[in-house]
Amino acid sequence: MIDFQLQGINHIALVCKDMARTVDFYTNTLGLKLVKTIALPDGGQHFFFDVGNGDAIAFFWFPQAPAAAPGIASVNPEGLQNGNFTTAHASMNHLAFNVPLEKLEEYREKLAAKGVTATPVLHHADVPSGFVNELDENTFISSFYFFDPDGILLEFAANVRTLGDPARDVSHIPATVNSN
């Protein structure tokens, strides 16, 4: 067995359409600190924001980047209404920030006050539908979703219980596609 000493996520790098708008949203709306800026040789930029615990979220801005592809490379905004969060293979579906459970409603209200539309708080649970209406013994994460200015789906998520119980949490066989 290979033993890598992983210590969390150093950073995740995404691509934005407008770096000034991205900096405004992530610093003034979400309250993240901009901790590193890099000018790229082609005129682009690469900026890093502190998300806590020594981890970061980073954004590239490329002057000649292709247009966004909602519903393919990212979640289609209509997914918040119709429940279709499907995205293409090798895409990033959403990014979840860990937050305290007792702060979920407060944070949702703060985002709404800044004009950010968010889903209601959802209780992800070990039930056939995947959700329960109220926090209960089946709930493992409570969260809500919202989009950044470029249509990147973000989530504020709070663990309700520790995950990893083999009998309860790791009970499905991984799906595979027959490549004939």
Protein Blocks (a to p, Z undefined) as FASTA:
>chain_A
ZZdddebjfbdcdddfblklmmmmmmmmnopacfbdcddfkopacddddebjhiacdddd
dfkbccddehilpccfklmmnopacdcehiafbdcddddfklmmmmmmmmmmnopacddd
ddddddfkopafbdcfkbmbdcdddddfkopacdddddfbdchifklmmmcccddddfZZ
